[in-house]
Each structure stands twice: as structure tokens, then as C-alpha cells.
Amino acid sequence: MSTVGHLSPGQWKNPKDKSATKRKLEYWIELAKLLERGGVNALFLADTYGGYDTYEGRLDDCIRRAAQWPITDPTIPISAMAAVTKNLTFAITASTSFEPPYLLAKRVSTLDHLTDGRIGWNIVTSWKKSAFKAIGLDSPIEHDERYHQADEYLRVLYKLWEGSWADDALSPDPENDSYINPDKVRTITHDGKYFSLSAKHIVDPSPQRTPFLFQAGTSSAGSIFAATHAEAIFVSGHSPSVLRPKVDNIRKLAAEQGRDPRSIKVFATATPILGRTDEEAREKHAELLKYASVIGGLVLFSGWTGIDISKIPLDQEITEADSKEAHKVRSVMSAFTTTSKEIPKWTPRVVAQHASIGGLGPVPVGSPETVANELERWVKEGDIDGFNIGYVTTPGSFEDLVDLLIPELRRRGIYPELPKEGDEPTTAREKVYGKGQSGLRADHTGSRYKYDVYEEEAPYAPESKGEEEVEAK
């Protein structure tokens, strides 16, 4: 995240941390080079549109502790990072709540062109009241309604990305002064419940057309959305036993829609603290804890869950009933109230231990061998496909990932080797599904909107469809 305090607030006080330099382009260029050197698959750039004001009912500690504040736009450095890399994918967060689909379609198509197809999109539905107030709306859209809106948003985008241009529409013909055949650029007309549009996509088809689609959120509505649209899902939990039922449910929902359930790749959050030995890692962890902002972590927790944790006694168990705020991240709320043998009871004291380092997921501490063993356990017990690796300090955490953990994973034969000199770079989607699969898979719902099979949909008419009744049921 392009911010000083991401999931480990307070580390800006650590002389080894360079998070405060993220407002300089050099930071992003050097990070991209490091990740490329290690063969990291993708740099996931998180984002947010407002501050966390649930803790004590105000923004003061969010600002004071630099808890995801200030934050700059994550899309802007991508071109510079793409210029110094050949293989690294860039997954950006963008919301379906704040801008018309047409504008997002143009920006993402542009990035997909400029990166040669190395773009993924993390689809989010925004929930913060502070963010909605910033754009002139008094209150966020209700949780499940946000996902209905997002579903339509995606379908508008598929129409633009997949259905507007024929593959051969761009066909330069100097003799006839014709660069594009206008007969092969379709006008997309959409008249829906939430969005209306009549336009041709203004950008020609990019290498992937539709970016590789990430999504985070495992609430009931979020899981249905993910099973429909996501190609990869970010999940968070302190134990694989907590995540497994959610993963099983998403794969089941995907199969019910005719998708290959194994085609949806699940990435669990993990923030390893690595050393050359277990003892060195424990010493590093102890050092990091000296700089952790406990209040900063509680600010994030309160914002995510809607629980003002400042009002709960330190050793009192936290329950969902403590959340007085309708607008929150339900999957995070579940993660912080679901107990397991690892955490039998969530209290403010326990939350404070977890939220200030790594935020949402496990923090394995140890040598490359120890951490690799733990990651393998999560893959087996949680049925996950990989990890969304968090950092505590930058670039230190990333250097440890590249120089310590990835070589151990390669030694075990469970992480890809670096591309060889002369290998043709792959798109973001090809990294997951194999060479030649730059576009959406045939079993993905977006394939219904491809140019050759595209059919215009009837305008939205709730009275004839009985949609409001269906949604109520």
C-alpha cells in the first residue's frame, strides 16, 4: 500500500524502514527490481479511499499513528515499475463504488497495454463512511446491495473489454487511409439498474482484454460474487482451519456455476519474520515489536470490524454483538471473532498483539525451513494455492523473502525457477493458467460477452423480472 503504515503501523520509527519514502518514484522502481530479481509473481497494491474513524469515534489516532494515512494513488507508479521489469505482475485495487465503469475500463486497458499484459485488478466494493462523504454521499451502500451493484459493474466492463472490438478491428491499410475498421467496433448499450452506457470502448484490445481478476471478501454475498467473477481470491485468517470452510464454499459455488473450482486460486495473507536461523528470526521479531504502534493496530481493527475497541475492557471477550457499525468488512469481522485452538478467545489484549504486526493473518517467525514448513501446512490444511505475503519493514521484509524464503521453496520444488534468458514474458493470466491463456477462460462468466458471441441485453425492468422479490428471498 502506498502509505507509511500499512498492516504494521509504527514501523516508520524503525531506522531500517523506508515506508516514508513511498512518495518518491525511486522507492517503487527499486522495489520492482528487487521483486523481479526474486521471481515474485506479482506486486499487489492495496488502496483505500478514506480514513479509519471508528476508534474513539474520530480520525485523530488514524492520522497521528499514520495508520494507512496519508495514502497516494497506487496506479501511477506502475508504468515506471513496468519499465524496469519483464515478468512482475502488478495487481491494483480499484473500487466499483466511486467511478463510472467506462473510466476504469480506459485506465486498466491502458495499463494492460503499457505492461504487456501484466495487470491484475483487485475488485473492491467500498464501505467506509468517510470515503463516501468525501465524494458527496452521506452513507455507504448497504453491504449486499454493494455486491449486486458490483456484479452489474463487472458486466458493463466485460461488454467494453470483451465485446466492443473485434480481434481484427485494428487493421492498418495505408493505401486506403484506414487504420481501424469502424464496422468492427461495436457500440455498447447498457441500461441497467445501477449503470447506463452507450459507447464504444475508446481503447483497442489490450493483451489480456480483461485484467486478471482478484477479489477479497468471503461474506455470503462476497463468496457468491467471487465464485462468479474472481480468478484469484485473497483470504485472511489466523488459522487454516478457520479458512478451510470458506475456501470449500467458494469452490462449491464456482462448480455450481459451471466453473472449474480449481481454476479459482486462493491466496492467504501471511507475514513471515525470517532469519537465517530460528533464533535470529526471534531476535528480529522482538526488535520489530519495539516499534509497533499498538494504538495504530487498534485503529485498523476498529475500522475493519466496526467495533470501537477503546470501549471494551482489555480481557473481555469480543463478539460480533460489539460491532455497532453497519459498514464494515464482514470477512474481517468473522476472522477476528472466530476462535480456534490457536486463539481460544479474542480480547482487546489479544487483538493488540496481532493487529500491530501483520494485521490480518499469521506471522510465522523462523528460519526459511521453519517458515516453509508452516506455509506447506497452510496449503495442505486450508486448500489454498499460494500466499499474499505481507511486510513489516520495507525493503527488509521483501529482501528476506527474495534472499531467504524463495530459495528454500525452490529447493523443495514448490516454487517456479526464474525465467531463462530469452524466454518470452507471460501475461498475468498466463502465469496462473499457462502459456496461451491470456484471455478469460471459456468457463468464466465474462466469456459470454466476447465479440463473436455478444448479444445485447434487454433494459432493466424490475416490474417484469420480479427482481426486487427475488433479491428479498
C-alpha positions, -999 to +999 in steps of 0.1 A: +000+000+000+013+034-009+012+046+027+035+050+057+017+025+080+001-004+061-005-036+082+023-030+107+018+006+118+046+023+137+075+008+118+082+043+103+101+048+137+124+019+128+156+032+112+156+002+088+121+010+074+118+032+042+080+034+041+082+072+045+099+073+011+070+059-009+062+093-022+094+091-042+093+073-075+127+057-068+112+037-039+088+019-064+115+014-090+139-002-066+111-024-051+101-036-085+137-045-094+140-065-061+108-085-067+118-092-103+152-105-091+135-129-068+109-141-093+080-129-072+048-134-092+030-102-085+031-070-065-003-065-050-010-028-045-038-022-019-057+010-016-083+028+004-103+060-001-109+073+034-096+072+070-105+049+098-126+068+123-143+041+144-117+041+172-128+067+197-152+079+171-127+101+153-098+102+128-073+117+152-054+085+160-056+072+124-038+104+114-014+106+144-003+069+141-001+070+103-024+040+101-029+039+064-027+077+063-016+095+042-020+074+011-012+081-026-027+066-057-012+031-064-017+031-102+006+060-110+040+043-103+031+012-123+044+025-156+078+032-141+079-002-124+069-019-157+098-002-175+124-018-153+108-053-152+098-080-177+079-106-156+065-089-125+027-086-125+010-055-109-023-061-092-041-029-084-070-022-061-099-001-076-134+003-063-167-003-081-184+023-059-168+056-069-164+060-107-183+050-138-172+017-154-162+034-186-134+054-168-120+024-151-121+004-184-100+030-201-074+032-173-070-005-169-068-012-207-041+015-208-021-002-181-025-036-196-011-022-229+018-005-212+028-035-192+024-061-220-005-078-201+010-078-166-021-062-149-045-076-124-074-059-107-084-064-071-121-057-072-134-040-041-168-026-030-161+004-008-177+005+027-161+034+046-184+063+055-155+087+054-148+078+018-184+081+007-187+115+024-156+126+006-174+121-028-206+137-016-226+108-004-239+107+032-237+069+037-223+038+020-245+014+001-258-015+021-234-045+021-253-070-001-265-043-024-229-032-030-223-067-044-254-065-067-240-032-080-205-046-084-219-076-104-235-052-129-204-031-129-183-061-140-208-070-167-205-035-181-167-038-181-169-072-198-190-057-225-164-029-231-133-051-228-145-082-245-174-072-267-167-038-282-138-046-305-133-075-329-099-090-328-091-077-363-108-043-360-074-026-358-061-034-393-038-006-408-045-002-445-022+027-457-034+026-493-070+033-482-061+057-453-078+033-429-063+024-395-093+009-378-124-007-394-153+011-377-177-017-387-158-039-363-160-016-332-194-022-316-213+004-296-221-010-262-256-001-250-263-009-214-294+002-195-293-014-161-304-009-125-273+009-115-255+019-147-264+033-181-240+035-210-239+040-248-204+040-261-177+022-280-146+013-258-121+040-266-091+017-262-082-011-286-080-046-271-051-050-248-030-082-244-055-097-219-085-076-227-099-082-192-072-079-165-066-109-143-093-106-116-086-107-079-112-103-052-112-102-014-142-109+008-157-141+020-191-130+034-221-147+019-226-121-008-188-118-013-184-155-018-212-156-045-195-126-062-161-143-060-174-176-074-189-157-103-161-133-112-129-138-094-099-158-108-080-154-076-092-146-041-074-130-011-084-146+022-073-138+057-074-158+089-052-168+118-056-205+112-061-227+081-089-244+100-107-210+100-102-205+063-109-241+050-148-239+052-147-206+034-125-219+006-146-251+003-177-230+000-163-208-028-151-237-048-185-254-044-203-222-055-180-220-085-187-255-095-224-248-093-219-221-119-201-244-143-166-232-135-137-255-127-134-249-089-096-254-091-093-226-116-100-201-087-067-196-070-068-188-033-041-167-017-039-164+021-023-135+039+009-143+057+036-120+072+068-141+078+096-128+100+127-145+086+162-150+098+190-174+088+182-193+120+151-196+142+170-177+169+179-148+145+143-146+134+130-144+170+155-116+178+143-098+147+107-102+157+115-088+192+132-058+176+102-051+154+078-052+183+097-023+199+085+000+171+050-014+167+021+010+173-005-008+193-029+021+190-023+022+153-032-015+151-064-010+172-074+019+149-072-005+119-090-033+138-118-009+148-122+004+113-123-030+097-148-045+122-170-016+132-160-022+169-148+007+189-123-014+208-113+015+230-146+010+249-140-027+257-121-039+288-087-054+280-096-090+288-133-091+279-141-114+250-150-096+217-181-107+199-200-097+168-225-080+190-199-054+199-200-041+164-223-011+163-215-001+128-233-015+098-205-006+074-175-029+079-155-057+063-176-087+073-149-113+064-125-095+087-152-093+114-156-130+111-118-136+112-114-117+144-144-133+162-139-169+150-119-189+176-097-219+172-072-239+192-046-213+184-067-184+196-095-197+220-107-162+229-104-128+212-100-099+236-086-064+231-053-076+246-051-105+221-061-082+192-034-057+202-008-085+199-019-094+164-031-061+148+001-042+151+023-067+132+009-082+101-027-071+107-049-099+095-030-132+091-004-154+107+031-142+115+054-172+112+087-165+128+118-186+120+144-198+095+135-204+059+130-241+067+107-233+096+086-208+077+084-230+046+071-259+068+044-236+081+034-224+046+032-260+034+009-268+063-014-240+054-016-251+018-025-287+028-049-279+057-065-248+041-066-260+005-051-227-006-029-221-037-004-195-025+002-165-003-003-128-002+030-120+016+028-091+039+057-070+051+067-053+083+096-032+071+104-022+036+126-032+018+138-055+046+108-079+046+110-082+008+147-088+008+142-116+033+115-131+010+137-129-020+170-140-005+159-165+022+124-179+017+121-182-021+154-201-024+141-226+002+108-230-016+127-236-049+149-262-031+117-281-022+105-279-058+073-259-049+082-225-064+090-218-100+125-211-111+134-178-126+127-174-164+157-182-185+174-156-207+154-154-239+122-168-225+092-149-238+075-130-209+040-141-200+009-121-191-006-121-156-032-147-166-007-169-183+013-171-151-017-188-135-032-208-163-003-215-186+011-202-219-015-192-244-043-183-219-040-145-219-078-141-222-106-152-199-112-190-197-142-203-216-159-212-183-157-177-169-189-156-170-170-128-188-166-150-219-203-146-226-196-111-237-168-118-262-172-101-296-182-131-316-209-143-292-221-109-278-258-103-275-274-071-264-293-074-232-328-060-226-331-028-205-335-033-167-372-036-158-378-047-122-416-049-126-413-075-153-385-095-138-397-095-103-361-088-093-368-070-061-388-100-049-360-124-059-334-104-041-356-103-010-358-140-010 
